[in-house]
Amino acid sequence: MLKISLLAVGKIKESYWKESLSEYGKRLSPYTKLDIIEVAAEPTGATTTGLHSMKSEGQRLLARIPEGAFVVALERTGKEISSLDFAQLLKREGEGGRTIVFIIGGAEGLDSAVLALANAKISLSKMTFVHEMARVILLEQIYRAMTIIAGKTYHR
C-alpha cells in the first residue's frame, strides 16, 4: 500500500471542498495510506511581504516532510504530465514503502528552499486554480493513478 502525504498551506473552510476531499480520501483508502497535513498560512499585508510569507510557510512545510520521502512540489512552472505517466511515477517512487509527499504552497507560492528539496515539480495545468480546487484535482489524479495501477477502468 502506498503512503502519500498531501502537505498544504492553509485550512479548508468551505464544506463543499471538505466533502470533495473526504470523498476522494474514501476512494483512496483501499489503495493508499493518505495523510493530509495543513500548515498555517502567513498573512501578507503592510508589514509582511510575499517573500517573507513564503519563507515562513516554507519553514513550516519543510519541518513536516519525513526523512527519505519523495517530494513533489505543485508549481505553476512545473512539468505537465499525463495521468498514465503520473501513475508510473507513483508506482515507481512508492513501491519500496517510501512516502510520497505532495506540497501545495500558499497564495504567494512555494519558497525556494522547498523547491530546492523537491524531487519533482509538477504543474496541474497552465491555468491557475484556487488552492482548495488544486487539492481536489490532485486527489482525483492520485485516485485515477491508483486505478490505472490496479488495472481498473475508471481512468478511461
PyMOL commands that set and color helices and strands:
alter all, ss='L'
color gray80, all
select helices_A, chain A and resi 15-28+50-63+83-94+112-117+131-150
alter helices_A, ss='H'
color red, helices_A
select strands_A, chain A and resi 2-9+32-39+70-79+99-104+120-122
alter strands_A, ss='S'
color yellow, strands_A
deselect
rebuild
show_as cartoon
